[in-house]
Amino acid sequence: MDTLQPKDCAWWVEQAQKLSWFEPWKDISVGESPFVRWFVGGKINASFVCLDVHINAGNGNKIAVYWEDEQGACRHVTYHELWRMTNYFAALLRDHGVTVGDRVVVFMPMIPEALAAILAIARLGAIHVVVFSGFGADALRERIDHVAARVVITADYDIRRLKIIPLKNILDAALQGCACVQNVIVCQRSAQAYPYSLEAHRDVVVPLKNAWVYDLPEQFIEPVAMPAESPLFILYTSGSTGKPKGIMHATGGYLTYVYSTIRSAFGIDASSVYWCTADIGWITGHSYVVYGPLMAGASMVMFDGAPDTPSPSIWWKLIERYRVSIFYTAPTALRFFIKIGDDCVASADLSSLKVLGSVGEPLNAQVWKWFYHVVGNDQCPIIDTWWQTETGGFMIAPQVEHLQQPYKPGSVTQPLPGISIKLVDEHGKSVPQGKKGFVVVTKPWPSMPLGLWDDAQGIYEKTYWQKFPGNYYAGDYALQDADGDFFMISRADEVLNIAGHRVGTAELESALLTHAAVAEAAVIGVVDDIKGEVAVVFVVLRDGFVEVPELKKELIKVVQERVGKFVAPSEVFFIQALPKTRSGKIMRRILKAMVLRAPLGDLSTLEDDAVLAEVLAVYQQFIDNKGL
């Protein structure tokens, strides 16, 4: 890995100085990759820089969170109210023995109390482990056991598409045989929603009645001055490619990096009304729902619900209602709205929007154009971001203040200040412009992981640092044009080798999406006696289109014309919904298992029961040798 230059150090010092530190650092960085420690000697607290800084500046009455759910409930939470909730939870955790270094699991819906719980854990110097509320008992138990959590904070239930999800019951099932958890804090949204049990001497109920924050005692829990290199949180990867890994991020470097990148990319400040649609259970929710906007003193929208409930216009009505200026979402959601048509978008006044953003997967040119034209009305720059759970924050993204037209649909542009990225071949040598290569990070950055939790086998080094020694291996393919702009292609393990030609699945999927009938597409590779591997396509049609033999021929032709005849799909299957993880990643292994009539494997991470039913029905058709 390249060494940090004086200008790099000066940049990170400038960024760190924008935060409030209890004690200054003595060394900017110490050690060598993969174990570099940042701002060593400095002390800081995440809760303090998100809340107390604004309270002390006299901005406690500013709205921190505009919250709604799909049933129409609405709350406006000020910074002072969020601060009071945070102190309440911190006192509750302290009184139940939580101290510096303890792990506390958060298994909660998208409610303001989830933010307070996370910040309360950080306030005490404990380590938060947020688990997405859509996970089942087995996945939850695995994470609780692995970190030996002392306390779990949950809610009685969540609601999705007007269906109750019994979070407390799921947690109780997860805790069967689990000896590490000493207390469970239950945020009770309603005493009548559904029955659940309480275990004496373990469970503590916090009734979230209307305006409950005003009934709280005025109390202050001193934020613990934490060493910059101490762990702030552990977050597990989605597990779409094997056993989940518990990524550890440090306090000082992570906070510095997130604050720097959200301002560089989006231009966020205290006047912004910001909405990131991600769940707090994923890294986007950590960095750019919890920490980034709160450090910036912005107001954020938080919605607990599905994008089509109570109606497909709900997202756009929320933007209109709260005059959202920065909107950050995922291509998966955008494709959903493309599929159902533009009317729901057109029904709302989106004139408040100034900046749009995308996260989670490559934003192909067709979806980029729809986002820009239909949502942004040709007025809003699109900040298409590339980063990972492991990186902690944006690595490659446009900077809104420096972004110039003409825009390049599908490009994440260039690395943010202080970040050095190269594209290399399998031998670690730089590839020429226009040729795809592996993405590697060649210099340390402040939010790089501390490592993996409980990693006696050295999996962290083997996974990310061994393939190209001295460089962080991201596991992604990209290409770079003559201007130095990056275009993300796919995961390196989502690459087909057809007759000796390597082609990313995202390239084929982008070609398919240019056809007017296609809402979503997924491509897998299967073994072929002649070509070695051939492409098989799964397609979700837009409303108004039906499956006919001529359409299959048209789609194959589109791929031939746009990518090449050598990659012409051997088969096209039409399906009602693609199997995806709860983080929106297409589960190609399930599609491949269908085609090969092999066991489907673990289906616990599928996004909802309807998709699971669809997958099982389609799988049975393959087993019956009928195909689709």
ZAMARGU-4260 file (C-alpha; in steps of 0.2 Angstrom, whole numbers, plus 5000, padded with zeros to 4 digits):
<rodrens>
0) 5000/5000/5000 | 5006/5017/4996 | 5012/5028/5011 | 5002/5043/5016 | 5010/5059/5009
5) 5011/5076/5019 | 4996/5083/5009 | 4986/5067/5013 | 4989/5070/5032 | 4985/5088/5030
10) 4969/5085/5022 | 4963/5072/5036 | 4969/5084/5050 | 4959/5098/5042 | 4943/5086/5042
15) 4946/5080/5060 | 4947/5098/5066 | 4930/5101/5061 | 4924/5089/5075 | 4924/5093/5094
20) 4937/5082/5102 | 4939/5081/5121 | 4958/5078/5119 | 4969/5081/5103 | 4978/5067/5095
25) 4996/5065/5096 | 4999/5055/5080 | 4988/5056/5064 | 4991/5038/5060 | 5001/5023/5067
30) 5005/5006/5060 | 5004/4999/5043 | 4990/4991/5033 | 4979/4982/5036 | 4980/4988/5054
35) 4982/5007/5053 | 4976/5017/5068 | 4970/5035/5066 | 4971/5050/5077 | 4980/5041/5091
40) 4980/5049/5107 | 4964/5059/5103 | 4948/5057/5113 | 4930/5059/5106 | 4912/5053/5109
45) 4900/5050/5095 | 4885/5055/5104 | 4893/5071/5109 | 4897/5077/5091 | 4879/5072/5085
50) 4869/5080/5099 | 4878/5090/5113 | 4887/5100/5100 | 4871/5107/5093 | 4862/5109/5110
55) 4877/5119/5117 | 4876/5130/5102 | 4858/5134/5106 | 4851/5124/5092 | 4841/5112/5103
60) 4824/5117/5096 | 4829/5113/5078 | 4820/5098/5071 | 4832/5083/5070 | 4819/5070/5063
65) 4803/5071/5053 | 4796/5054/5057 | 4781/5045/5049 | 4775/5027/5047 | 4764/5019/5034
70) 4749/5020/5045 | 4750/5039/5046 | 4758/5041/5063 | 4769/5057/5063 | 4782/5064/5075
75) 4793/5079/5074 | 4808/5076/5085 | 4820/5091/5090 | 4838/5089/5094 | 4834/5092/5112
80) 4821/5079/5112 | 4833/5066/5104 | 4846/5071/5117 | 4834/5068/5131 | 4829/5051/5124
85) 4848/5047/5122 | 4852/5051/5140 | 4837/5041/5146 | 4843/5026/5137 | 4861/5029/5142
90) 4855/5030/5161 | 4845/5014/5158 | 4859/5004/5151 | 4871/5011/5164 | 4859/5005/5178
95) 4859/4988/5170 | 4878/4987/5171 | 4883/4992/5153 | 4900/5000/5153 | 4915/5004/5141
100) 4918/4990/5128 | 4902/4980/5132 | 4892/4974/5116 | 4874/4980/5115 | 4863/4973/5101
105) 4850/4984/5093 | 4835/4975/5085 | 4823/4989/5081 | 4812/4996/5068 | 4815/5013/5060
110) 4809/5024/5074 | 4817/5039/5082 | 4821/5028/5098 | 4832/5018/5087 | 4843/5033/5084
115) 4843/5037/5103 | 4847/5019/5107 | 4862/5019/5096 | 4869/5036/5102 | 4866/5030/5120
120) 4877/5015/5118 | 4890/5026/5110 | 4888/5039/5124 | 4893/5025/5137 | 4908/5020/5127
125) 4900/5003/5123 | 4899/4995/5106 | 4883/4995/5096 | 4879/4980/5086 | 4864/4984/5075
130) 4854/4969/5067 | 4842/4973/5053 | 4824/4971/5060 | 4819/4960/5045 | 4831/4946/5051
135) 4824/4930/5058 | 4828/4922/5075 | 4842/4911/5068 | 4852/4925/5060 | 4849/4936/5075
140) 4855/4923/5087 | 4871/4920/5077 | 4875/4938/5079 | 4870/4940/5098 | 4881/4924/5102
145) 4896/4929/5092 | 4898/4946/5100 | 4892/4939/5118 | 4880/4954/5119 | 4876/4959/5137
150) 4860/4968/5133 | 4848/4969/5118 | 4836/4984/5114 | 4821/4980/5104 | 4803/4985/5101
155) 4787/4975/5103 | 4783/4975/5084 | 4786/4983/5067 | 4774/4985/5053 | 4777/4982/5035
160) 4764/4984/5022 | 4751/4985/5036 | 4757/4968/5043 | 4763/4966/5060 | 4781/4959/5062
165) 4783/4953/5080 | 4800/4958/5084 | 4799/4954/5103 | 4793/4936/5099 | 4807/4934/5086
170) 4820/4940/5099 | 4813/4928/5112 | 4815/4914/5100 | 4833/4919/5096 | 4837/4920/5115
175) 4832/4902/5118 | 4848/4894/5125 | 4858/4910/5124 | 4867/4913/5140 | 4876/4930/5137
180) 4861/4942/5137 | 4857/4948/5154 | 4843/4961/5150 | 4831/4965/5136 | 4825/4983/5134
185) 4808/4983/5125 | 4801/4999/5117 | 4783/4996/5118 | 4774/5005/5104 | 4757/4998/5109
190) 4750/4988/5123 | 4737/4980/5112 | 4746/4977/5096 | 4749/4959/5098 | 4753/4947/5113
195) 4771/4945/5119 | 4779/4938/5135 | 4790/4946/5147 | 4804/4937/5157 | 4805/4943/5175
200) 4821/4950/5180 | 4827/4951/5162 | 4815/4962/5152 | 4812/4980/5155 | 4798/4989/5146
205) 4799/5007/5140 | 4781/5013/5135 | 4782/5024/5120 | 4766/5033/5123 | 4762/5050/5115
210) 4774/5063/5119 | 4783/5051/5131 | 4799/5061/5130 | 4791/5075/5139 | 4788/5064/5154
215) 4806/5059/5155 | 4816/5066/5170 | 4829/5079/5165 | 4845/5069/5166 | 4862/5071/5160
220) 4874/5056/5157 | 4892/5062/5154 | 4898/5056/5137 | 4913/5045/5139 | 4929/5052/5131
225) 4934/5037/5120 | 4951/5034/5113 | 4950/5038/5094 | 4955/5020/5090 | 4942/5011/5101
230) 4928/5002/5093 | 4912/5011/5090 | 4902/4997/5082 | 4902/4980/5075 | 4891/4978/5059
235) 4889/4961/5050 | 4889/4960/5031 | 4874/4953/5023 | 4880/4936/5021 | 4876/4934/5003
240) 4893/4927/4999 | 4896/4915/5014 | 4896/4917/5033 | 4893/4935/5039 | 4908/4944/5045
245) 4908/4956/5060 | 4916/4972/5053 | 4923/4983/5067 | 4925/5002/5065 | 4934/5014/5076
250) 4927/5029/5084 | 4938/5044/5079 | 4943/5039/5061 | 4926/5034/5057 | 4917/5049/5063
255) 4930/5060/5054 | 4928/5051/5038 | 4909/5051/5038 | 4907/5069/5042 | 4920/5073/5028
260) 4912/5063/5015 | 4894/5068/5017 | 4899/5086/5016 | 4910/5083/5001 | 4898/5073/4991
265) 4881/5080/4996 | 4885/5098/5002 | 4875/5095/5017 | 4873/5108/5031 | 4862/5113/5045
270) 4849/5121/5032 | 4847/5104/5023 | 4832/5093/5024 | 4839/5076/5020 | 4832/5059/5017
275) 4841/5043/5015 | 4829/5028/5013 | 4841/5015/5020 | 4838/5005/5036 | 4849/5008/5051
280) 4853/4989/5050 | 4865/4992/5036 | 4881/5002/5034 | 4872/5016/5024 | 4860/5018/5039
285) 4874/5019/5051 | 4885/5032/5041 | 4872/5042/5032 | 4856/5040/5043 | 4863/5040/5061
290) 4880/5049/5061 | 4882/5059/5045 | 4867/5070/5045 | 4866/5072/5064 | 4885/5078/5065
295) 4880/5090/5051 | 4865/5097/5061 | 4853/5094/5047 | 4835/5089/5048 | 4831/5071/5042
300) 4816/5062/5036 | 4814/5044/5043 | 4800/5033/5036 | 4795/5017/5044 | 4787/5008/5030
305) 4787/5000/5013 | 4789/5012/4997 | 4771/5007/4991 | 4761/5008/5007 | 4749/5016/5010
310) 4751/5020/4991 | 4765/5020/4978 | 4766/5039/4980 | 4770/5040/4998 | 4789/5043/4996
315) 4786/5057/4984 | 4772/5065/4996 | 4785/5064/5010 | 4797/5074/4999 | 4784/5086/4996
320) 4778/5088/5014 | 4795/5090/5022 | 4803/5100/5007 | 4817/5087/5006 | 4832/5095/4998
325) 4844/5079/4997 | 4837/5062/4993 | 4848/5047/4994 | 4841/5030/4989 | 4845/5013/4980
330) 4843/5008/4962 | 4832/4993/4968 | 4819/5006/4974 | 4821/5016/4958 | 4818/5001/4947
335) 4802/4997/4957 | 4795/5015/4953 | 4800/5013/4935 | 4790/4997/4934 | 4774/5004/4941
340) 4775/5020/4930 | 4779/5039/4932 | 4761/5044/4938 | 4765/5042/4957 | 4781/5053/4955
345) 4772/5066/4945 | 4758/5067/4959 | 4770/5076/4971 | 4779/5093/4970 | 4797/5089/4971
350) 4803/5106/4967 | 4813/5107/4984 | 4825/5093/4978 | 4842/5100/4975 | 4853/5084/4975
355) 4849/5066/4972 | 4860/5051/4977 | 4861/5032/4974 | 4869/5018/4984 | 4870/4999/4985
360) 4874/4993/4967 | 4879/5000/4951 | 4867/5013/4944 | 4865/5009/4926 | 4863/5023/4913
365) 4845/5019/4910 | 4840/5020/4928 | 4851/5036/4930 | 4842/5045/4916 | 4825/5041/4924
370) 4831/5047/4941 | 4838/5063/4933 | 4823/5067/4921 | 4808/5061/4931 | 4813/5064/4949
375) 4825/5078/4947 | 4816/5087/4933 | 4833/5089/4924 | 4839/5100/4938 | 4847/5089/4951
380) 4864/5082/4950 | 4865/5063/4955 | 4878/5058/4967 | 4881/5040/4963 | 4892/5033/4977
385) 4903/5018/4978 | 4908/5011/4995 | 4906/4996/5006 | 4902/4991/5024 | 4921/4988/5026
390) 4926/5006/5020 | 4914/5015/5032 | 4910/5029/5020 | 4909/5035/5002 | 4926/5031/4992
395) 4921/5036/4975 | 4907/5049/4972 | 4904/5065/4963 | 4907/5081/4974 | 4891/5092/4972
400) 4901/5108/4972 | 4913/5102/4959 | 4902/5092/4947 | 4901/5099/4930 | 4890/5095/4915
405) 4889/5086/4904 | 4885/5072/4917 | 4890/5054/4913 | 4876/5043/4917 | 4882/5027/4926
410) 4898/5035/4932 | 4903/5037/4950 | 4916/5049/4944 | 4932/5050/4954 | 4939/5046/4972
415) 4935/5058/4985 | 4949/5069/4992 | 4962/5058/5002 | 4957/5042/4993 | 4968/5033/4981
420) 4961/5019/4970 | 4968/5009/4956 | 4961/4996/4944 | 4973/4981/4942 | 4973/4964/4933
425) 4974/4947/4941 | 4993/4950/4943 | 4991/4967/4952 | 4997/4977/4937 | 4987/4993/4932
430) 4975/4991/4918 | 4974/5003/4904 | 4960/5015/4902 | 4944/5008/4896 | 4948/4990/4902
435) 4940/4983/4917 | 4950/4978/4932 | 4949/4974/4950 | 4946/4989/4962 | 4960/4991/4975
440) 4963/5005/4988 | 4981/5009/4988 | 4982/5021/5003 | 4975/5020/5021 | 4960/5030/5025
445) 4952/5035/5042 | 4937/5024/5042 | 4946/5008/5037 | 4941/4993/5048 | 4949/4989/5064
450) 4947/4971/5058 | 4934/4958/5061 | 4927/4954/5078 | 4934/4937/5085 | 4945/4934/5071
455) 4958/4922/5077 | 4959/4914/5060 | 4965/4930/5052 | 4950/4930/5040 | 4951/4949/5038
460) 4968/4949/5031 | 4965/4934/5020 | 4949/4941/5013 | 4954/4959/5010 | 4973/4961/5009
465) 4980/4944/5003 | 4975/4944/4985 | 4985/4960/4981 | 4997/4962/4996 | 4998/4979/5003
470) 4982/4985/4995 | 4964/4983/5000 | 4954/4972/4988 | 4936/4977/4986 | 4930/4962/4976
475) 4923/4973/4963 | 4926/4976/4944 | 4926/4993/4937 | 4933/5003/4922 | 4940/5020/4920
480) 4938/5032/4905 | 4950/5044/4898 | 4945/5058/4910 | 4949/5047/4925 | 4930/5044/4929
485) 4926/5026/4936 | 4911/5015/4930 | 4907/5001/4942 | 4903/4985/4933 | 4899/4971/4946
490) 4906/4961/4959 | 4921/4951/4954 | 4912/4935/4958 | 4898/4940/4946 | 4908/4938/4930
495) 4904/4926/4917 | 4917/4918/4906 | 4909/4914/4889 | 4920/4906/4876 | 4935/4914/4884
500) 4927/4932/4886 | 4924/4939/4903 | 4909/4949/4905 | 4900/4956/4920 | 4882/4951/4924
505) 4878/4970/4927 | 4884/4973/4909 | 4871/4961/4902 | 4858/4967/4914 | 4860/4985/4909
510) 4858/4980/4891 | 4841/4971/4895 | 4835/4986/4904 | 4836/4996/4889 | 4821/4987/4882
515) 4804/4995/4886 | 4796/4979/4893 | 4810/4976/4906 | 4808/4982/4924 | 4822/4971/4932
520) 4834/4958/4926 | 4846/4946/4933 | 4859/4936/4924 | 4868/4920/4930 | 4881/4909/4921
525) 4879/4890/4919 | 4891/4877/4912 | 4891/4874/4894 | 4900/4860/4885 | 4905/4871/4870
530) 4908/4889/4877 | 4912/4884/4895 | 4899/4895/4902 | 4883/4903/4895 | 4871/4917/4901
535) 4854/4913/4908 | 4842/4928/4910 | 4828/4931/4922 | 4817/4945/4919 | 4803/4955/4928
540) 4791/4963/4916 | 4784/4981/4918 | 4766/4982/4920 | 4756/4981/4904 | 4768/4969/4896
545) 4765/4950/4894 | 4776/4935/4891 | 4776/4930/4873 | 4789/4920/4862 | 4793/4936/4852
550) 4798/4945/4867 | 4811/4932/4872 | 4819/4934/4855 | 4819/4953/4856 | 4828/4952/4873
555) 4841/4940/4866 | 4844/4952/4851 | 4846/4967/4863 | 4860/4958/4872 | 4868/4953/4855
560) 4867/4971/4849 | 4873/4980/4864 | 4885/4968/4872 | 4890/4956/4858 | 4884/4940/4849
565) 4896/4929/4859 | 4886/4933/4875 | 4868/4929/4868 | 4858/4922/4882 | 4854/4903/4880
570) 4838/4906/4889 | 4826/4919/4895 | 4814/4916/4910 | 4800/4928/4915 | 4797/4929/4934
575) 4786/4940/4945 | 4800/4945/4957 | 4818/4942/4959 | 4825/4934/4975 | 4835/4947/4984
580) 4843/4949/5001 | 4835/4962/5013 | 4849/4974/5008 | 4843/4973/4990 | 4856/4962/4983
585) 4850/4949/4970 | 4853/4931/4976 | 4860/4924/4960 | 4864/4908/4969 | 4846/4904/4971
590) 4842/4908/4952 | 4857/4896/4948 | 4850/4883/4959 | 4833/4884/4951 | 4841/4881/4933
595) 4852/4867/4939 | 4838/4860/4950 | 4850/4860/4965 | 4845/4863/4983 | 4841/4881/4986
600) 4850/4882/5002 | 4847/4895/5016 | 4832/4907/5012 | 4832/4916/5028 | 4839/4932/5020
605) 4825/4934/5007 | 4817/4951/5008 | 4799/4945/5011 | 4788/4930/5012 | 4779/4934/4995
610) 4796/4933/4986 | 4800/4917/4995 | 4783/4909/4990 | 4787/4915/4972 | 4804/4907/4972
615) 4798/4890/4979 | 4784/4890/4966 | 4796/4893/4952 | 4809/4881/4959 | 4795/4867/4959
620) 4792/4870/4940 | 4811/4867/4937 | 4810/4851/4948 | 4796/4845/4938 | 4806/4848/4922
625) 4794/4861/4915 | 4805/4876/4917 | 4796/4892/4916
</rodrens>
